[in-house]
Amino acid sequence: MAGGVWGWGRARGGPLGALTLTALAEGIRASRGQPLGPPDTGPEPEPELEPVVEPRRAACIPRAGSEKERGGSGQEKRQRHGGFIRSPPLAQTARRSQEEGALEDLALYTAACLEEAGFAGTQATALTLSSALEARGERLEDQVHGLVRGLLAQVPSLAEGRPRRAALRVLSALALEHSRDVVCALLPSSLPPDRVAAELWRSLSRNQRVNGQVLVQLLWALKGLAGSQSEALAATRALGEMLAVSGCVGATRGFYPHLLLALVTQLHELARSTCPPDTPKAWAPSHPGPPHSHASCTVEALKALLAGDGSRMVVTCMEQAGGWRRLVGAHTHLEGVLLLASAMVAHADHHLRGLFADLLPRLRSAHDTQRLTAMAFFTGLLQSRPTARLLPEEVILERLCAWQGDPEPTVRWLGLLGLGHLALNRGKVRHVSTLLPALLGALAESDARLVGAALGALRRVLLRPRAPVRLLSAELGPRLPPLLDDARESVRASAVGLLGSLVRRGRGGLRVGLRGPLRKLVLQSLVPLLLRLSDPSRDTAESSEWTLARCDQALRWGLLEEVVTVAHYDSPEALSRICQRLVQWYPSHVPSFLSQTQGYLRSPQKPLRRAAAVLIGFLVHHSSPRCVNQDLLDSLFQDLGQLQSDPEPAVGAAAHVSTQQVALLAQAQHHLCRRCRPGLLRLPRLRRCHAHPARPRPVYGDSPFQPRSLAGRWDCSGLG
């Protein structure tokens, strides 16, 4: 078939340089009448390079029919340049005939070497090509580039089988001695994607003698230390083609962590690019992205690198968690890096030591993308206890605390996550005096990510043995209640969850009645927890239910059923029973409960306004006239009266019913004062005024809450 190509090219009068060396050799054999099959199986001749070393002398040897075959016209003569034959200017016709003879001899010898199987043939070809190219007296890089360009031009025209395999063998032979030049010559054809270039990259990947060298050169190009961003993108696509070949990942042994970090950093570069050429803005986890997306090609190369090394579970975990989608996002890339690190900790721990070692110098890189990506990986790998032990704990803690002073919020966020992982990995909490101030100080940050990371790290501290519960309760007393009402949903949910974890760890002290800071914190948080059961945020509502269940268990209220009923069915009956118990057990805290609830009457969220009105009604209904002073009743009466004109009908109706309860309590208080003798301060038998016949029970109509399961319509007329 190669001979046919040779004859077709001559018949059309096309330039001989359009053919590869292999096709040229086949054509020379056909023109000389030699069979196109394999050569004689005799011993391989020594690589006599006289015709190549002295091309002019070799070109002077006459060849039968050469003028006839070449047309005899001066305008149709050719010149050899860069290992390929191209149509030259007229001024260079004097050198053509001399160079053609050398090229024929070189092509014949190359084809003979390519017939040999195994590494010997490739090695002999490489030596021959190198010697011949050096003998040309021109720059070797230009010669190799010319050969590669010729292969790119003519591989599509070669038939499948021996001609194409021989041409690809020439590429492998060149890469064996000149891998850098071959990579530099092929990279321009990889961007935009080219089918022939992809085939050549895959052929290099299948050659076990060459693929390692080529991968190293692509790694250097990907890092962009000596090239442009376009060169790095082309190297990424070439890596994707090579790594997709089965068995090629084994050639990355020794620089696997370096290559993985380079690919992840390249994704960060693409995500942060101001004008990415084709990076998708929205990318579904199961979708590979646009056909020629640089980001999707990088992700596919990363997947191939992980899967080829036996870490297919890492790929699966990333797909299930949406990690690939986060990796290509401009604002979510570091989250994707954290997910990737977590997946590797769980399913690819054999690479963690190498990754950890390669990360350390990158933590001080001057390039933001390299530094932030390394920080995210460093933070995620701290989840592995063996990996974290590679450095002394004091060194890691000092580095993470130093990040808290960085002006970049992202760096502080990563440091807080690392502190949480560090606390979770240790058998007991150490260096509390250094760890806690950094976490507690982050609770005042304006960035929700930092506050959430600090709350999560504090929960991890509570999970360890000998956790400082009393110290944390005292420190969180003034800091945690404001976070329960934070405008950011994630912060509210995390703060409520931290309170539940604190109560669970300190339940022993609460059960024996210790009046410490934790008990004060729980009583201070009861009203927000009850109202947050109807929070529009599902996470906050569920976290409030879980925390109230922990409080019920620790304080032995026996109200778990009522809490669950209020949370899932919005039951006024269950809420009435809760308020009755709270008023009975904590009568001195009733004014505080009412004052806290009063603040929610101005909430911008409709469910909270209505829930606050209902809670005030039941608290007032079950309270003693002596428990609430007149000033508080006047304030409640005024606010509830204003709430009756709320644009939401359900809120206005609930405020109307609660206003009546406040008026009845004020009336009962007035009658009580008239019956009391001067100087009498205590009326012990009026402690439970909820059964007073002059104060009818509140009846609230349809609930405006959005129930999270079966909804019910409740009425309080049957309360006893």
Secondary structure as UniProt FT lines:
FT   HELIX           2..12
FT   HELIX           16..18
FT   HELIX           21..31
FT   TURN            32..33
FT   HELIX           50..53
FT   HELIX           55..59
FT   TURN            64..65
FT   HELIX           66..69
FT   TURN            70..71
FT   HELIX           74..76
FT   STRAND          79..81
FT   TURN            82..83
FT   STRAND          84..86
FT   HELIX           90..95
FT   HELIX           96..115
FT   HELIX           118..135
FT   TURN            136..137
FT   HELIX           140..154
FT   HELIX           155..157
FT   TURN            160..161
FT   HELIX           162..186
FT   HELIX           187..190
FT   HELIX           195..206
FT   TURN            208..210
FT   HELIX           211..223
FT   HELIX           229..243
FT   TURN            246..247
FT   HELIX           248..252
FT   TURN            253..255
FT   HELIX           256..272
FT   TURN            285..286
FT   TURN            291..292
FT   HELIX           294..308
FT   TURN            309..310
FT   HELIX           312..321
FT   HELIX           323..327
FT   TURN            330..332
FT   HELIX           333..347
FT   HELIX           349..351
FT   HELIX           352..362
FT   TURN            363..364
FT   HELIX           368..381
FT   TURN            382..383
FT   HELIX           385..388
FT   TURN            389..390
FT   HELIX           393..403
FT   TURN            404..405
FT   HELIX           409..425
FT   HELIX           432..441
FT   HELIX           442..444
FT   HELIX           448..463
FT   TURN            465..466
FT   HELIX           469..476
FT   TURN            477..479
FT   HELIX           480..484
FT   HELIX           489..505
FT   HELIX           507..511
FT   TURN            512..513
FT   HELIX           517..531
FT   HELIX           532..534
FT   HELIX           538..555
FT   HELIX           560..569
FT   HELIX           572..585
FT   HELIX           587..589
FT   HELIX           590..599
FT   HELIX           600..602
FT   HELIX           606..622
FT   TURN            625..627
FT   HELIX           630..643
FT   TURN            644..645
FT   HELIX           649..675
FT   TURN            678..679
FT   HELIX           684..686
FT   HELIX           689..691
FT   TURN            693..694
FT   TURN            717..718
//
